[in-house]
């Protein structure tokens, strides 16, 4: 799974075997780890990341981790990981059971009405 971040001239790629979000430069193709179990630190490490959505407004990527049954927010500047939603965060109502995809449902004003934008 990948997502283009043209503002940063990169594409973000989930590598499940590396358990990482990898940034790939759109000009050179050079790869660097944005976030994994130890980058930038060991807080909230990935186990099995499988999907990603870019939340540019909040400078983060939202990553689904199937083994954690969680959505993890990854800061696009530092790579820091924060549990955004799991079985107990923000509460225990409707916990995930094997999440596998993610789409940001942003509302965009269009010709006087609101419609969803899927990325």
N, C-alpha and C positions, 0 to 999 in steps of 0.2 A: 504494500500500500504506500502511496506517495502523495505529496501535496506540494504544489509550486508556491513559493514565496518570492514573487518577483521583486518586491520592495527590497529584499535582502539578496537578490540575485542567486537564489538557491532553491533546490527542491529538497523536501524533507521525506525521508524514506524510513519505514519501519523495517528493521531486520530482526526477524523473530529468533534466528539462531544466535545472533549477538545480543539479543534482548536490549536493543538500542534504537534510538532515533538518530539517524545518520543524515548530516547535511551534505548535499552534493552541489558544488559550485556550478551554476548554469553556463559559465564561460569556459572554464577549464576542465570540468568534470572531477576536480579534486574532491575527495571525501574527508569528512571529519566527524567524529562522534559529538553530537550535541548533548546527548544524555544517555547514560546507561547505569549499571549497578554501582559504579564508582565515580562517574563524571556527572556533575561536579563534586558529589560526595555520595556516601552510602545511604542517605535518607530516602525512604520509599523506593527501593529498587524495583525495576521491572522484573517479571518472571517470564511472561509470555505476551509481549505487546503484539497486537494483531491489526489494529486500525488506528487511523489518525484523522483529525479534523483541525483546520487552522482557525483559531479565534484571534484574528489580527487586532481587533478592537481592544482586546485585553492582553496583547503581546504574549500569547500562549498557544501551544498546541494541546489538544485534548486527545489523549491516547487511551484506547481500550486495552486492558490487560486481561486476557481470558482466564488465566490461573488465579489472579487476584480478585476476579469478578468486580472490577473497578474501572473507573475513569480517572486517569491521572493527568493533572495539568502540568505541562512542562513550560517553564519560562523560556521564551525564544532568545533571550540574551544570555542568560547564565546556564540554562539547562536544568535548573533546579526543579525537582519533582514534588508535587503536593497532591495528596489524595483529594480529588474533587468530589467523587461520589462512590460509595461502596455500601456494604451491608449495614453499616452504622452511621455513615456520614452522608447527608446531614442528619438522617434519622433511620430507624429500622423499617420504615414503611416501604414496601415493594422492593426488596433487595434484588440485585441482579442474580441471574442463574445462567452462567455461560454467555456473557455478552460477546458479540462478534462483529459489530459494525458501529459506525458513528457518523452522523451528519449534523452539521450546524444549521439550525433553522433560524436564520436571521430575517428580520422583517425589513423590507425595503419600501420606501414610499414610491409609488408608481402611478402616474396619471390620476392623482386624487384619491387612490385607495391603497391599501396595504396588501402585499402578496408575499408569500415565502420565497426565500432565495436558498437554493440547495447548492452546496459546494462539494 
